[in-house]
Amino acid sequence: MKTLVFLEDHEGKLQKDSLGVLSKAASLDGEVEAVLLGTQVAGLAGEAARFGAARVHVMEDVLLAKPLPQPRIDALETLVGERGFDTILFAATVLSADIAAGLAARLDAGLNWDLTDFVVEDGKLVGKRPALGDSVYVDVGWTSEPRLALIRSGTFEPEARADAGDAEVETFESRLQDFSLAAEMVEQAHEESEGPSIEDADVIVAGGRGLGSPENFALVEELAKALGGAVAATRAVVDAGWYPYAAQVGQTGKTVSPKLYIACGISGAIQHKVGMQSSGLIVAINKDPNAPIFEYADLGVVGDLHEVVPKLTELVRQRKAA
Ligand SMILES: Cc1cc2nc3c(=O)[nH]c(=O)nc-3n(C[C@H](O)[C@H](O)[C@H](O)COP(=O)(O)OP(=O)(O)OC[C@H]3O[C@@H](n4cnc5c(N)ncnc54)[C@H](O)[C@@H]3O)c2cc1C
């Protein structure tokens, strides 16, 4: 297997999910290489090597400065044509999903998306993917090469390799098509936020409809702050406009796997569960002892969150101060 992993960077840092996919690919047999596209990205090659890339292909061009898919599709088409990769992997993001779909069309290749694992079985690459509202897992394959795959966000933890050497860096060039340069990025805004993002956080405190009002998200935010964690939300409260979509966890939101997930006023519907079930320790605070979340929580507190959460926050603050 000769695998290429597309690495996405933001503000000079490689995305955690990209490194997770790279680590996983490197844990399988075969050659694993990575590609960096942008301006001033060559400096990230060492990091890519640490997480398993034997060789890093780099294309730097001012026309790749903005996170737009089309020029990247041109560059990847050139690279794959020159180097003959049989597998091309992407960690799913808005940008990489566009790139993967465009590249699949250019190469007339098959793209499997939303994979939560990939393994080699009987010498063949097999993707694992949730289906039917995440209630079952199915095996998916490819009928031709190259095989393209998008991996669900939060699926793999990046694991640095003890045996990692220096990166072999190779620069390449690609002609960018006129039509690929037609789109312009007019504005890019960043949401103001404090603390870690929910994809990166070791601790997540999540709020649901049980909070009763958007103002009560302050309770969840205070606890998250005390624990140095991030705030997440259910779809019910996002749909109600209580909290931004970026914080939504679940089937139609993000998949997270923190060490600790504290669910406050969340019933634990299957569509929420699929986004957080791989968390290390799940703590649920709910006033209904029959809430489904207690079926899979490691620790359950039956009580009114308006009483429990502020006390918990106070306790955490006291312990930290001690
Ligand atoms: C196609 C599809 C996709 C979906 N995608 C997602 C998704 O990505 N993410 C997601 O989260 N949902 C998703 N949903 C919605 C999901 O089915 C649930 O409706 C949703 O998760 C419920 O959110 P909730 O737990 O906040 O609200 P509820 O189900 O209303 O639960 C509120 C809970 O708070 C408890 N409570 C109330 N007051 C208190 C109190 N004072 N103290 C303590 N506990 C209290 C209640 O006992 C209850 O268990 C999806 C649904 C569909 C059909």
The ligand as a Tripos MOL2 file, in Angstrom:
@<TRIPOS>MOLECULE
LIG
   53    58     1     0     0
SMALL
NO_CHARGES

@<TRIPOS>ATOM
      1 C1        -31.4950   13.0800   12.1640 C.3       1 LIG1
      2 C2        -31.2680   13.5950   13.5690 C.ar      1 LIG1
      3 C3        -30.0280   14.0740   13.8950 C.ar      1 LIG1
      4 C4        -29.7740   14.5480   15.1970 C.ar      1 LIG1
      5 N1        -28.5250   15.0000   15.5210 N.ar      1 LIG1
      6 C5        -28.2750   15.3350   16.8020 C.ar      1 LIG1
      7 C6        -26.9580   15.7500   17.2020 C.ar      1 LIG1
      8 O1        -26.0270   15.8530   16.4050 O.2       1 LIG1
      9 N2        -26.7480   16.0530   18.5100 N.ar      1 LIG1
     10 C7        -27.7460   16.0010   19.4440 C.ar      1 LIG1
     11 O2        -27.4710   16.2850   20.6130 O.2       1 LIG1
     12 N3        -29.0080   15.6610   19.0780 N.ar      1 LIG1
     13 C8        -29.2880   15.3320   17.7960 C.ar      1 LIG1
     14 N4        -30.5610   15.0130   17.4530 N.ar      1 LIG1
     15 C9        -31.6470   15.2560   18.4330 C.3       1 LIG1
     16 C10       -31.7740   14.1650   19.4780 C.3       1 LIG1
     17 O3        -32.6450   13.1680   18.9820 O.3       1 LIG1
     18 C11       -32.3880   14.7430   20.7770 C.3       1 LIG1
     19 O4        -33.6230   15.3430   20.4700 O.3       1 LIG1
     20 C12       -31.5170   15.7550   21.4740 C.3       1 LIG1
     21 O5        -30.2000   15.2490   21.6490 O.3       1 LIG1
     22 C13       -32.1210   16.0890   22.8340 C.3       1 LIG1
     23 O6        -31.4040   17.1300   23.4190 O.3       1 LIG1
     24 P1        -31.4360   17.3400   25.0110 P.3       1 LIG1
     25 O7        -30.8990   16.1200   25.6750 O.co2     1 LIG1
     26 O8        -30.7710   18.6500   25.2450 O.co2     1 LIG1
     27 O9        -32.9820   17.5740   25.2990 O.3       1 LIG1
     28 P2        -34.0680   16.6380   25.9410 P.3       1 LIG1
     29 O10       -34.1620   15.3470   25.2340 O.co2     1 LIG1
     30 O11       -35.3030   17.4610   26.0390 O.co2     1 LIG1
     31 O12       -33.5160   16.3220   27.3910 O.3       1 LIG1
     32 C14       -33.4260   17.2480   28.4200 C.3       1 LIG1
     33 C15       -33.0460   16.4720   29.6840 C.3       1 LIG1
     34 O13       -32.8360   17.3970   30.7380 O.3       1 LIG1
     35 C16       -33.3330   16.8300   31.9240 C.3       1 LIG1
     36 N5        -33.6370   17.9410   32.8370 N.ar      1 LIG1
     37 C17       -34.6370   18.8520   32.7330 C.ar      1 LIG1
     38 N6        -34.5450   19.7580   33.7380 N.ar      1 LIG1
     39 C18       -33.4740   19.3910   34.4770 C.ar      1 LIG1
     40 C19       -32.8580   19.9330   35.6370 C.ar      1 LIG1
     41 N7        -33.3330   21.0380   36.2150 N.pl3     1 LIG1
     42 N8        -31.7740   19.3090   36.1440 N.ar      1 LIG1
     43 C20       -31.2710   18.1830   35.5570 C.ar      1 LIG1
     44 N9        -31.8070   17.6310   34.4450 N.ar      1 LIG1
     45 C21       -32.8850   18.2410   33.9050 C.ar      1 LIG1
     46 C22       -34.5460   16.0430   31.5060 C.3       1 LIG1
     47 O14       -34.8290   15.0180   32.4530 O.3       1 LIG1
     48 C23       -34.1130   15.4990   30.1590 C.3       1 LIG1
     49 O15       -33.5350   14.1950   30.2850 O.3       1 LIG1
     50 C24       -30.8290   14.5520   16.1610 C.ar      1 LIG1
     51 C25       -32.0890   14.0700   15.8030 C.ar      1 LIG1
     52 C26       -32.3060   13.5930   14.5240 C.ar      1 LIG1
     53 C27       -33.6770   13.0630   14.1880 C.3       1 LIG1
@<TRIPOS>BOND
     1     1     2 1
     2     2     3 ar
     3     2    52 ar
     4     3     4 ar
     5     4     5 ar
     6     4    50 ar
     7     5     6 ar
     8     6     7 ar
     9     6    13 1
    10     7     8 2
    11     7     9 ar
    12     9    10 ar
    13    10    11 2
    14    10    12 ar
    15    12    13 ar
    16    13    14 ar
    17    14    15 1
    18    14    50 ar
    19    15    16 1
    20    16    17 1
    21    16    18 1
    22    18    19 1
    23    18    20 1
    24    20    21 1
    25    20    22 1
    26    22    23 1
    27    23    24 1
    28    24    25 2
    29    24    26 1
    30    24    27 1
    31    27    28 1
    32    28    29 2
    33    28    30 1
    34    28    31 1
    35    31    32 1
    36    32    33 1
    37    33    34 1
    38    33    48 1
    39    34    35 1
    40    35    36 1
    41    35    46 1
    42    36    37 ar
    43    36    45 ar
    44    37    38 ar
    45    38    39 ar
    46    39    40 ar
    47    39    45 ar
    48    40    41 1
    49    40    42 ar
    50    42    43 ar
    51    43    44 ar
    52    44    45 ar
    53    46    47 1
    54    46    48 1
    55    48    49 1
    56    50    51 ar
    57    51    52 ar
    58    52    53 1
@<TRIPOS>SUBSTRUCTURE
     1 LIG1         1 GROUP 0 **** ****
